[in-house]
Amino acid sequence: MASFIPRASKRLRLGAPSSQWICNDCRRTFASSIQSRQQQQPASSQRVGQDEKTTHFGYQTVAEDLKAGRVRDVFSSVASNYDTMNDLMSLGIHRLWKDHFVRSLNPGIPPSSRTHHPDQGMKILDIAGGTGDIAFRHLDHSSTINADHHTSVIVSDINPDMLAEGRKRFAASPYHATGRVSFLEANAEELGAVESGSIDLYTVAFGIRNFTHKQNALEEAFRVLKPGGVFACLEFTPQLSNPLLNAVYKRWSFGAIPLIGQIVAADRDSYQYLVESIERFPSQQKFAGMIRKAGFLIPGQDPKDEVVRSGWEDLTMGIAAIHKGVKPA
Ligand SMILES: C[S@@+](CC[C@H](N)C(=O)[O-])C[C@H]1O[C@@H](n2cnc3c(N)ncnc32)[C@H](O)[C@@H]1O
């Protein structure tokens, strides 16, 4: 693990994919027909009592204790189409982001670092792991790049339907019955089933924006990690820094994604929520502050270096970003 941390922080320097993934035809089609929902003010569509704590569910305001259930319903509804929809909505780019995310973490322990313990592997917790996209990549990377066949992943998710899809995929994979993957149904804000200081690497991809209490989840991440362990998050950002590109991108996401959801999965509302939830996620700067507040050190933060100055890495014009934190040793 000791050799893993500096490598991970160095690799924050890797250039982000620069794919221009909004085609001209799509722009024309959607720009002319779509009234951007993003400019509408959030509507309070769920009645809440006066003393109840509220939070957002996309653009709606809901009682805090109802949000996890509403999010669960969304993902139960999309579970069986989730992988296909991901490809359609991102034109396949989510695969490049996930590849880059996992490569930058270099999961697994290379033979040169396990001379005294040849069977040693990392213990990885993939939170909001859904259908297992990130877990597969962790295991593939650790086996093929680091020749480590011992590193294991716990795929954890609040939603049993998403986990069921993940189980199905792993059952048909070479990792089936290797003991390298296990599943845990749990809310990321209360990981009571995971022992404190037991995890080397905690990852969460496109999950944290759905959590009700994101700071609690970060504190749980800190608790379960070993000293020197790494927290890594891949998530959409609420806004692109270039206002013109931002406007084009928002037209695409608010116009196309719910429409694709309607056509392919007969479920416009769930996909409407998914794009609205992106708008509600904190900016990169604010989220980095939350990671720091949970106790993490942010590797690679260097005021003199443009690429890593901020402590996070923007991907594809800043549509998504990677954040990392290290639990102090
Ligand atoms: C957009 S999917 C991402 C799945 C996977 N990580 C990926 O990148 O393909 C978001 C996942 O977050 C899960 N999720 C939402 N709220 C959660 C919570 N409070 N605790 C754990 N998982 C949660 C959902 O059930 C869903 O599987």
The ligand as a Gaussian input file, in Angstrom:
#p B3LYP/6-31G(d) Opt

LIG

0 1
 C      -25.518000       5.793000     -11.259000
 S      -25.364000       4.291000     -10.358000
 C      -23.625000       3.986000     -10.429000
 C      -23.290000       2.528000     -10.438000
 C      -21.814000       2.205000     -10.688000
 N      -20.958000       2.745000      -9.646000
 C      -21.353000       2.705000     -12.027000
 O      -20.528000       3.604000     -12.067000
 O      -21.821000       2.188000     -13.042000
 C      -25.595000       4.909000      -8.717000
 C      -25.688000       3.807000      -7.679000
 O      -25.711000       4.436000      -6.384000
 C      -26.504000       3.623000      -5.536000
 N      -26.864000       4.399000      -4.343000
 C      -27.679000       5.471000      -4.266000
 N      -27.768000       5.907000      -3.000000
 C      -26.979000       5.103000      -2.249000
 C      -26.623000       5.065000      -0.875000
 N      -27.112000       5.952000      -0.001000
 N      -25.774000       4.109000      -0.461000
 C      -25.257000       3.208000      -1.330000
 N      -25.552000       3.188000      -2.651000
 C      -26.395000       4.127000      -3.111000
 C      -27.683000       3.276000      -6.446000
 O      -28.439000       2.207000      -5.946000
 C      -26.968000       2.982000      -7.760000
 O      -26.653000       1.630000      -7.884000

